[in-house]
Amino acid sequence: MIKTINSRRFFAWNIQFIFIMTSCWLSSGLYAEEVSNRAVVTVKMAVDEAVRNNPGLAEMQARYDAMMEIPSQLGSLPDPMLTLGAMNLPTDSFDRDQEAMTQMQLGFSQVIPFPGKLSLRQEAAEFEARAAYHSVDEMRIRLVNHVVTTWWQVFYLDRAIDTIESNQALLRQFIEVAKTKYETGMGLQQDVLLAQLELSRLIDQKIQVVSLRRNQAIRLNVLMDRSPQIIVALPNDISKLMPVLLDEDALYQLAEQFRPLLKEKEQSVAAAESRLTLAKRDYYPDFKVGVVYGDRTGDNPQPKGDARSDFLSMKLGIKVPLYAGSKQAKAVNQRSREYQKNRYALLDEKNQVMSEISTAVTDYHRAQEQVSLFENGIVPQARQTVQSMLAGYQVSEVDFLNLVRSQVTLFNYELQYWKALTEAKQALSRLEAAVGEESVYE
């Protein structure tokens, strides 16, 4: 009687389990078909599309284009002043002939900064524009690195889905073997239930991985300025080549020479130095020159009696730095500290870049060694172990729990292999970004 009840429960549980698996297979099949219907996006295609279309990069480019228009503005003289006026006009008659000093004036004046000030202002603006240019290049490098790391993350999740599916197929094989042994009275019902439970766990894990994959694909689409809903399909076959890196000291030197971030900071230091020199030059006065032409009408009194002559006036103004102690001196102190700030910022960025390089090199070497170990040793050994365990279980020489454990171990090692490969490729991308996209290989 108990055996009959257990059989009924077992049959009902099998029906429920088959329904769940069928639903998952159909949904995963639809998703796989949806992905396969899209054009394959290689990492180079993703990078090219992102650099071409990313709005954040376009914004930085527009900022640089705007800053390129500033230097010539600051290097030009201030706009001259043209004045029109009436001088000594009698208010009783407003007659221009009434008074000898009445005149209509036309004036022209020009402010002339002390020699060297305009060129320093233009020079500082040019350095700022060059810094903006390097910031665009730095933004592009960061964007490329972001695209590459995201692409490889999607690739890893694709391989994780494939690994889960292959392990599901292996577990289904276990279930069939366990069922056969149970039906012939040589196995236990709990072996079948254990395998089905493990298969359900893999189904749940696949649901989570598919969701993570979609989220990463959304990020990749946004970086390429695509609609987030577009399905991203990646190639299955990629180069697993692990190149040999240059020495870290050589990488440091390349970064100092080519990293746009460091060049941007260097230009900021140069701009701050120009502004400091300009602040010191402000102790010297600016000048203002002017010419006024006065037009008179009427005649001179007798006996001369000829027409009144016009007047020409010339002016020279000198700006006196009367409040130098609270103005020019404070400006020099301000610019001096800004110059020091930019120098320290450059040194700090150099340290950060060297840290990025060393970290990327360390991560790459670690992942490279793991890839070799998993590919040539651990994964093949784990597969052989599973096959050996399965053969032993079929002849009742191996416990089913140990068989399942060996399968779980294989699954974890396969995932670790793909994770290590992905991390190695991502470390290479970070290293290239840290150096400035120059060749980091021997």
C-alpha positions in Angstrom: 0.0 0.0 0.0 2.8 2.4 0.9 4.6 1.5 -2.3 1.5 2.3 -4.3 1.1 5.7 -2.6 4.8 6.5 -3.2 4.4 5.5 -6.8 1.4 7.8 -7.3 3.2 10.7 -5.6 6.2 10.0 -7.8 4.1 9.9 -10.9 2.3 13.2 -9.9 5.7 14.8 -9.1 7.0 13.7 -12.5 4.0 15.2 -14.3 4.5 18.6 -12.5 8.2 18.5 -13.1 7.8 17.8 -16.8 5.3 20.7 -17.1 7.8 23.1 -15.5 10.7 22.0 -17.7 8.6 22.2 -20.8 7.6 25.8 -20.1 11.2 26.7 -19.4 12.5 24.9 -22.6 9.9 26.7 -24.7 10.7 30.1 -23.2 14.5 29.6 -23.5 14.0 28.3 -27.0 12.1 31.4 -28.0 14.8 33.6 -26.5 17.5 31.7 -28.3 15.7 31.9 -31.6 15.2 35.7 -31.0 18.9 36.2 -30.4 19.9 34.1 -33.4 17.7 36.2 -35.7 19.7 39.3 -35.0 22.9 40.3 -36.8 26.0 39.2 -34.9 27.8 42.1 -33.2 31.6 41.6 -32.8 33.5 43.6 -30.2 35.0 45.7 -33.0 31.6 46.5 -34.4 30.3 47.5 -31.0 33.3 49.8 -30.4 33.0 51.4 -33.8 29.3 52.0 -33.4 29.7 53.4 -29.9 32.5 55.8 -31.0 30.4 56.9 -34.0 27.0 57.4 -32.2 27.5 57.8 -28.4 25.9 61.1 -27.4 28.2 61.6 -24.4 31.3 61.5 -26.6 29.5 63.9 -29.1 28.9 66.3 -26.2 32.6 66.3 -25.2 33.5 67.0 -28.9 31.1 69.9 -29.0 32.6 71.3 -25.8 36.0 71.1 -27.4 34.8 72.8 -30.6 33.3 75.6 -28.5 36.5 76.1 -26.5 38.6 76.3 -29.7 36.7 79.6 -30.5 37.8 81.2 -27.2 41.6 81.9 -27.7 41.2 84.4 -30.6 38.6 86.3 -28.6 40.8 86.7 -25.6 43.8 87.6 -27.8 42.0 90.5 -29.5 42.0 94.1 -28.3 38.8 95.3 -26.6 36.3 96.8 -29.0 37.0 100.5 -29.5 34.5 103.1 -28.4 32.9 105.6 -30.9 31.3 108.6 -29.2 29.0 111.4 -30.5 28.3 114.5 -28.5 27.5 118.2 -28.4 29.8 120.5 -26.3 28.9 124.0 -24.9 25.6 124.1 -26.6 23.7 127.2 -25.3 20.4 126.2 -23.7 18.6 129.5 -24.4 18.7 129.2 -28.2 20.5 125.9 -29.0 22.1 128.0 -31.8 25.5 126.5 -32.8 26.7 129.9 -34.1 25.9 131.8 -30.9 29.0 130.7 -28.9 32.5 130.3 -30.1 33.2 127.1 -28.1 30.0 125.3 -29.2 31.0 122.2 -31.2 29.6 118.9 -32.3 32.1 116.2 -31.4 33.0 112.8 -32.9 35.3 110.7 -30.7 37.2 107.5 -30.9 38.9 105.7 -28.0 40.7 102.4 -27.6 41.9 100.5 -24.5 45.3 98.9 -25.0 46.4 96.4 -22.3 50.0 96.4 -21.2 52.2 94.6 -23.7 52.1 90.8 -23.2 48.7 90.6 -21.4 46.7 89.7 -24.5 49.1 87.0 -25.6 49.1 85.5 -22.1 45.3 85.4 -22.1 45.2 83.8 -25.5 47.9 81.3 -24.5 46.0 80.3 -21.4 42.8 79.7 -23.4 44.8 77.7 -26.0 46.1 75.4 -23.3 42.6 75.0 -22.0 41.4 74.1 -25.5 44.1 71.6 -25.8 43.1 70.1 -22.5 39.6 69.8 -23.7 40.9 68.0 -26.8 42.6 65.5 -24.7 39.5 65.1 -22.5 37.6 64.1 -25.7 40.3 61.5 -26.4 40.1 60.3 -22.8 36.4 60.1 -23.0 36.7 58.0 -26.1 39.2 55.6 -24.5 36.9 55.2 -21.4 33.9 54.6 -23.7 35.8 52.0 -25.7 36.9 50.3 -22.5 33.3 50.4 -21.2 32.0 48.9 -24.4 34.6 46.1 -24.5 34.1 45.1 -20.9 30.4 45.1 -21.3 30.6 43.1 -24.5 32.8 40.5 -22.8 30.3 40.4 -19.9 27.5 39.6 -22.3 29.8 37.0 -23.9 30.4 35.3 -20.5 26.7 35.2 -19.8 26.1 33.6 -23.2 28.7 30.9 -22.3 27.1 30.5 -18.9 23.8 29.8 -20.5 25.4 27.3 -22.8 27.1 25.6 -19.9 23.9 25.5 -17.9 22.1 23.9 -20.9 24.9 21.3 -21.4 24.7 20.4 -17.7 20.9 20.2 -17.9 21.4 17.6 -20.7 23.8 15.7 -18.6 21.4 15.7 -15.6 18.6 14.5 -17.8 20.9 11.6 -18.7 21.4 11.0 -15.0 17.6 11.0 -14.5 17.1 8.4 -17.2 19.7 6.2 -15.8 18.3 6.6 -12.2 14.8 5.9 -13.5 15.9 2.8 -15.3 17.7 1.5 -12.2 14.7 2.3 -10.0 12.2 0.6 -12.4 14.4 -2.5 -12.4 14.6 -2.5 -8.6 18.3 -1.7 -8.5 18.1 2.0 -7.6 16.4 4.3 -5.2 13.5 6.7 -5.8 15.5 9.4 -4.0 18.2 9.3 -6.7 15.6 10.3 -9.3 14.2 13.0 -7.0 17.7 14.3 -6.2 18.6 14.6 -9.9 15.3 16.3 -10.7 15.9 18.7 -7.9 19.4 19.6 -9.2 17.9 20.0 -12.7 15.3 22.4 -11.3 18.1 24.4 -9.6 19.8 24.7 -13.0 16.6 25.9 -14.6 16.3 28.6 -11.9 19.9 29.6 -12.4 19.3 29.9 -16.1 16.4 32.2 -15.6 18.6 34.4 -13.5 21.5 34.4 -16.0 19.2 35.2 -18.9 17.9 38.2 -17.0 21.4 39.3 -16.2 22.3 38.9 -19.9 19.4 41.1 -21.0 20.5 43.8 -18.5 24.0 43.8 -19.8 22.7 43.8 -23.4 20.7 46.9 -22.5 23.8 48.6 -21.2 25.6 47.7 -24.4 22.8 49.1 -26.6 22.8 52.3 -24.7 26.5 52.7 -25.1 26.0 52.2 -28.9 23.1 54.7 -28.9 20.7 51.9 -29.8 17.2 51.3 -28.5 17.5 49.2 -25.3 15.0 46.7 -26.7 17.2 45.6 -29.6 18.4 42.0 -29.1 22.2 41.7 -29.1 23.6 38.6 -30.7 27.3 37.8 -30.1 29.5 35.3 -32.0 30.2 32.0 -30.4 33.8 31.6 -31.5 36.3 34.2 -30.4 40.1 34.3 -30.2 41.4 32.8 -27.0 44.9 34.1 -27.6 46.7 35.4 -24.5 49.4 37.7 -25.7 52.6 38.5 -23.8 52.6 41.9 -22.1 55.4 44.5 -22.0 57.3 45.1 -18.8 55.5 47.3 -16.3 58.1 50.0 -16.5 57.7 50.1 -20.2 54.0 50.4 -19.8 54.5 53.3 -17.4 56.6 55.1 -19.9 54.0 54.6 -22.6 51.3 55.9 -20.4 53.3 59.1 -19.6 53.8 59.6 -23.3 50.3 58.7 -24.7 47.6 58.7 -22.0 45.2 61.5 -22.8 44.3 62.1 -19.2 47.9 62.9 -18.3 48.2 65.2 -21.4 45.0 66.9 -20.3 46.5 67.5 -16.8 49.7 68.8 -18.4 47.8 71.3 -20.5 45.9 72.4 -17.4 49.2 73.0 -15.6 50.5 75.0 -18.6 47.3 77.1 -18.6 47.5 77.7 -14.8 51.1 78.8 -15.3 50.1 81.3 -18.1 47.3 82.7 -15.8 49.9 83.1 -13.0 52.2 85.1 -15.3 49.2 87.1 -16.4 48.3 87.9 -12.8 51.8 89.2 -12.2 51.6 91.3 -15.4 48.5 92.9 -14.0 50.7 95.0 -11.8 51.5 97.0 -14.9 48.9 99.5 -16.1 46.7 99.4 -19.1 46.3 102.3 -21.4 43.5 104.2 -23.1 44.0 106.4 -26.1 41.4 108.7 -27.6 40.9 111.2 -30.3 38.0 113.7 -30.4 37.2 115.9 -33.4 35.1 119.0 -32.6 33.1 120.6 -35.5 32.3 124.4 -35.0 30.2 126.7 -37.1 29.9 130.5 -37.3 32.6 133.3 -37.8 35.3 134.7 -35.6 34.7 138.4 -34.4 36.1 141.3 -36.3 38.6 142.3 -37.4 39.6 138.8 -38.3 36.1 137.7 -39.2 36.9 134.4 -40.8 35.2 131.1 -40.2 35.8 129.4 -36.9 38.3 126.5 -37.1 37.4 123.0 -35.8 39.1 121.5 -32.7 41.1 118.2 -32.4 41.7 116.7 -29.0 43.8 113.8 -28.0 43.8 111.8 -24.8 46.0 109.3 -23.0 44.7 107.4 -20.0 46.7 105.1 -17.7 45.1 102.7 -15.3 46.8 103.1 -11.9 47.1 99.9 -9.8 46.2 101.9 -6.7 44.7 98.9 -4.8 47.4 96.4 -5.7 47.6 95.1 -2.1 44.0 93.9 -2.0 43.6 93.2 -5.7 46.6 92.3 -7.9 48.6 90.7 -5.0 45.6 88.6 -4.0 45.1 87.6 -7.7 48.8 86.4 -7.8 48.3 84.4 -4.7 45.2 82.8 -6.1 46.8 81.9 -9.4 49.9 80.6 -7.6 47.8 78.2 -5.6 45.8 77.2 -8.6 49.0 76.4 -10.4 50.1 74.2 -7.4 46.7 72.5 -7.4 47.1 71.5 -11.0 50.6 70.3 -10.5 49.5 68.1 -7.6 46.5 66.9 -9.7 48.9 65.8 -12.4 51.1 63.9 -10.0 48.1 62.3 -8.4 46.8 61.2 -11.9 50.2 59.7 -12.7 50.1 57.6 -9.6 46.5 56.6 -10.4 47.5 55.6 -13.9 50.4 53.5 -12.7 48.1 51.9 -10.2 45.6 51.1 -13.0 48.4 49.6 -15.1 49.7 47.4 -12.3 46.3 46.2 -11.3 45.4 45.4 -14.9 48.6 43.5 -15.4 48.1 41.5 -12.1 44.5 40.7 -13.0 45.6 39.6 -16.6 48.4 37.3 -15.4 46.1 35.7 -12.8 43.3 35.2 -15.2 45.7 33.9 -17.9 47.1 31.3 -15.5 43.6 30.3 -14.5 42.5 29.9 -18.1 45.4 27.6 -18.8 44.8 25.6 -15.7 41.1 25.1 -16.3 41.4 24.5 -20.0 44.3 22.0 -19.9 43.8 20.4 -16.5 40.8 20.9 -14.3 37.9 20.9 -16.7 39.0 17.8 -18.7 39.7 16.0 -15.5 36.3 17.0 -14.1 34.6 15.7 -17.3 36.5 12.4 -17.0 35.4 12.2 -13.4 31.8 12.6 -14.3 31.9 10.0 -17.0 33.7 7.6 -14.7 31.2 8.2 -11.9 28.3 7.7 -14.3 29.7 4.4 -15.5 30.3 3.4 -11.9 26.8 4.3 -10.9 25.3 2.3 -13.7 26.9 -0.8 -12.2 26.1 0.2 -8.6 29.7 0.9 -7.7 29.3 4.6 -7.1 26.8 6.4 -4.9 24.4 8.6 -6.8 25.0 11.6 -4.5 28.7 11.5 -5.4 27.7 11.4 -9.0 25.6 14.5 -8.7 28.4 16.2 -6.7 30.9 15.5 -9.5 28.5 17.0 -12.0 28.0 20.1 -9.8 31.8 20.4 -9.6 32.2 20.2 -13.4 29.5 22.8 -13.8 31.3 25.2 -11.5 34.7 24.6 -13.1 33.3 25.3 -16.6 31.8 28.6 -15.4 35.1 29.5 -13.7 36.9 28.8 -17.0 34.7 31.2 -19.0 34.8 33.7 -16.2 38.7 33.6 -16.2 38.8 34.0 -20.0 36.4 37.0 -19.8 38.4 38.6 -17.0 41.6 38.2 -18.9 40.1 40.0 -22.0 38.6 42.7 -19.8 42.0 43.2 -18.0 43.6 43.7 -21.4 41.0 46.3 -22.3 41.6 48.1 -19.0 45.3 48.0 -19.6 45.1 49.4 -23.1 42.9 52.2 -21.7 45.3 52.9 -18.9 48.2 53.2 -21.2 46.4 55.2 -23.8 45.5 52.6 -26.4 49.1 52.1 -27.5 50.3 48.5 -28.0 50.8 46.8 -24.7 52.2 43.6 -26.2 55.7 42.5 -26.9 
